[in-house]
């Protein structure tokens, strides 16, 4: 059996068992047949069955019980991060995002833990820059997973990306020209214009903003999306990233690195962020949990360059964080207990499986 058929075998088992669980053939608290029984029924190896069971377990459909097997924990109404069938085409942007939501059972369990652990503390207002425990958790996560090193006091929590864009204008200047990608996410342009900022649209090339546009513009602040810029899907290669950094250095400017949901990028090792390449002066890093956890988690964060931190924070001295303490503590727990990274790995693995299955079908 070649590798493509092996991939299809565990996918087929996974999909069939998942459908039976969802449709009630294996109801809540029912135990699945043993791995040996399943291997016999499906005509595959024990390793194939174990792979399929592991996926179901990680996605919250079943849970392993010592010496008893796999118990069904899915119940009608649960929200899962998997589409009805992996082979269905994703036609709408909203549905594509939906397939990446954090598994509901794990999220609910984490929320219950936070309620029990922190109790009345969830009712308190957080610090202006956000809860320290979340800023510490983000700093630790970025250090181990993205090779980005920043202190918690360089991190600001905001209520979504739009709020972060407005904060950036308050910290920087309304008198400077802001360069943005063209085309780009329309809301970026609208928010900057609503803040009274003059923008310059810079045409995109095959690997980022065209060099001629970077030379032409009088902007000192440049808003870029190095990974899968919307709507072009263009990602900046290593050479273009260095060009952005050189541009900022020559103009004493600032790069706003919008790294929205880059964790769901290609399965190859993630290329270093602009902030990782130059963390001291030139780059303000932005990211969000809205797409990687759920749209209801309107939590974004920015990281300020070390040498400009005090200057920038002074411009927003009266900052008030509008993100609920409960949501912040929940995200901190997901980061600290490893659930967030396991979720990212599961989604990326599912994307690879989807590609493998399409390749097999061809």
N, C-alpha and C positions, 0 to 999 in steps of 0.2 A: 504493500500500500504506500503510495507516494505521500509527500508532506501535505499537499493540498487536500487529499482525501482524509488525512488524519485531522486537519483543521475542521473540515466539514463534518466529521463524525461527532466531535464534542459539541460543535455548534448545533447540530441536529438534535442531540440528546438534551442539551440545555434548553433549546426552544420548545421541544415537546414537553418536557417536565414543567417548564414555566407555564405553558399554556394550560396544562392539566391542573396546575395549582390555581391559576387565575380563574379557570372555569369551574372550579369546585370538585374536580375529580379526586384531588387530594385536599381535603378541607383543613381549616385551622386546627392545629395540634395533632393532626394525623401524621404518622411516620411514613416516610417514603420506603419503598422496598429496599432491601440491602443492596450494597454496591455489587455484590456477586450476582444477585437476582437481576439487577438492571443490566449488567454486562451481558448476561445470557439473553435477556429480552431484546436488547438492541443489537446484539451480535457484535459487540465491540470489546476492547480490553478494559481491565480495571482502571488503568491509568486514564483512559478517555472518560470513564464515569467519574473518577475523582476530580478531573478538570472541570467537568460540567457542574458537579456538586459544589465545587469551590466558588464558581461564579454565582450560582444561586444563593449560596451562603453570604457572599460579599454584598450582594444586592438586596439582602433582607427578605428573601422569599422563604428560606429555610435556616435552621440553626442546628449545629452539631450538638448532640447530647451523648455524653460519655457512656459507652457500652450499650447505647440504645439506637443509635443511628441518627438520621436527619429528621427533625420535626418541622412541620410547616408552621411558619409564623406570619405568613401573609394573610390578611383578611380583607374582605371587600371594602373598598373606600380608601385603602392605602394608596399613597402617591409614590410611584416608582420612576426611576430614571431611565427605564428601558422602553423602547417603542414596542408596539404590539408584536411585530416581527422585525427582525433586523434587516430582512431583505426588502422591506417596503421603502420606496424612495422618499426622501425628506423634501417636501415641496414648499413648505412655508418656513419663513425664518423663525417664527414663534415656535413651531413644532421642533425645529432643530435645536433651539435653546432648551426646550422642555426635556429633551432626551438627556440633558446634562445636569438636571437637577440633582441635588444631594438626596440619597434615599431617605424617604420619610421615616421608616422605623428607627434608623440610626439617629436622625435629627431629633425625633420625639424623645428617644432615650437620653440624648445629651441634654435636652431642655429640662427633663425631669431631674437629671443629676444637678444641673445648675440651680434649679429651684430649691433642691434639698441642701446643696452646699452653701449657697449664699443667702437664702431666705430673704429677710427684709432689705438686704443690701441692693437687691435688684430694683428697689423703689427709689433709690437715691439718684441724684443727678451726677453725671460723670464730670471729670475735669474738662476744662475747655478744649484741650487737645485730644480728649478721649480717655477711656479707662487705661490706667497704667498697665494692668494685666494683659489687655489686648495689644497694646503697643509693644510690650515685652515679647508676647507670643509671635507677633508679626516679625519682629527683629530676629528672633531665633529661627523661625521658619525660613525667612529669606537667606539667612546665613548658611543654613544646612542644605537648602534646595536650589538656590539661585546664585550662590557665591556673591551675595550682596551683604555688606557689613555696615550697619548703621545702629546708632544708639537709640533707645526708645524715645529720648527727648528730641530726636529729629523727625519723629513720625506724628502726623496729624490725622485724626479720624474725621471723616466728613459724611454727610447724609447723601451719598450717591455721587457720581462723577460730576453732575451738573453743579452741585454745591462746591465741589473741589475746584472746578474751573473759576467760579466766582471768587473763591478764596485766593486763588493765584493772582487774579487781577488786583485784589486788595493788597497783597504782599508786594507785588512788583510795581507796575505803573500803568496809568491810563494814557500816558503821553507817548509811550513807545508804540511802534508798529509791531503787530503780532503776525508772524508768517504761519500759514496753515497749509496743509496738503490740499491739492485740488485735482480730483474730487476728494472729499472727506466726509465724515459723519456730519450731517447738516446741523445738528444741535450744537456742535462745537462753535461753528460760525455764529449761530444765533445768540448763544450765551455771551460770547465776546462782544458782539454788536450791542446787545442789551446793556452791557456794562460800560458802553461808551468807548470801546476800544477800536482803533483803526486796524483793519486786517489787510493782509496782502495774500492773495491766493497764489500758491506756487505749484506749477504743473508737475505731476508725477511722471516718472520714467519707469523702466522695468525693474528697478531695484530701490526706488525711493524718489525723493524730490530731485529733479534734474539739477545737475551741477550749474548749468547756465542760470537757472532760477535762483539758486543760492547766491550766486555772484551778483545778480541783478538787484535783488531786494534790498531795501533800506531797513528791514526789520532787525531788531536786536533780540527778540524773543521768538523762538521757533517751537511750534507745537507739532510733534511728530508721533506717528504710530508705527514703530519699527517692525512689529509682527502683524502680518495680515491686515494691513490698512483697509478700512471699509470705505467705499464698496469695491475697490480694485483687487483686494486680496494680495497686494504687493507686500513683500517683506524686504527690509533693508539687509543687504549682505554685510560682511565684515568691513569691506572697503567703504561702503556708504556710511556705516556707523562712525568710522574714523573721520570721514569727511564732515559729518555733522559736528563732531567734537572739535575739529580744527576750526570750523566756521565759528563756533561759540567762543573759542579761545581768541581768535583774531579780532572779534568784535566786542570782546568782554560781555558777551551775551549769555542768555539762558536757554537751555533746551528743556521743554516740557515733554517728558517721555511718557506717553499714554500707552501703558502696557496691558490694556483691558483684555482679560481672559486669555493672555498668551499661554497660560498653562495648558490649554487645550490644543497647542500647536502640534507640529509634526512629532512623530515618535523618536526622531533622532535627538541627540543631546541638545538641550536648549542653548542657543547662542547667548553669549554674555549680554546683559542689558547695558545701555549707555551709562547708567548709574554705576554699575559694577566696574566699568572701564574708567570712569572719572567721577568719583564720589565726593570730591572736595568742594568744587566751585560751580560747575557748569550745568548740572542736571537736577531738575525736580522730577522725581519719579511718581507716577500715578498708577494705581490699580484698584480693583473693585471685587467684592464678593457677590455682586448681583447675579453674575452669570455662572460663577463656579459653585455657588450654593443654591440660591433661589432669588427670583426677582423681588420677593418681599423683603429680603435683606438688603436694604438701601444703605449699604456700608461700603464706602471707598476709603482709601488712605493715600496719603502722599508722604514722600520722604524728602526732606530738605537737605541740600548739600552742606557738609559739615562746617565749612568756613563761613557760610552765609546764614547759618541757622539763626543766630541771635538777631541779626539785622532784619530778617524776614519775619520772625516771630514778633518783633517789636511793632510791626505794622498791623498786627491783628491781636494786640494785647487783650482786648475785650472779647475774644473769641468764646462762643458758647457752643458746645457740642450738642447737636440735635438728634443724635442716635441714641436709642434707649439703652440703658445700662444692661438690661436683660439680653438684648440682641448682641451687645458687645461681649458679654461674658460667655454667651453661647458660642460665638465664633472663636473666642480665645480657647475654650475647651476643645473644640474641634481641631484646632491647630496643635494644642499641647498633647492631646491623646493620640495623634496620628491619623484620626479619621479623615481629615481633609486631604492629606496626601494619598491615602488609600483610595479615596473617591476619585481623585485626579487620575491615578494609575488605572483604576477600573474603567473610566471613561475612555482614556487613551487606548487601553487594551481593546475595548469594545469597538472603537473606530478601526483599529487594525484588523479585528475579526471581520468587520463589515467589508473592508477592502479585500480580505482574503476570500471571503465567501463570494463576492462579486467576481473575483478572478477565477475561482473554481467553476462558477456557473458559465463563464465564457468558454 
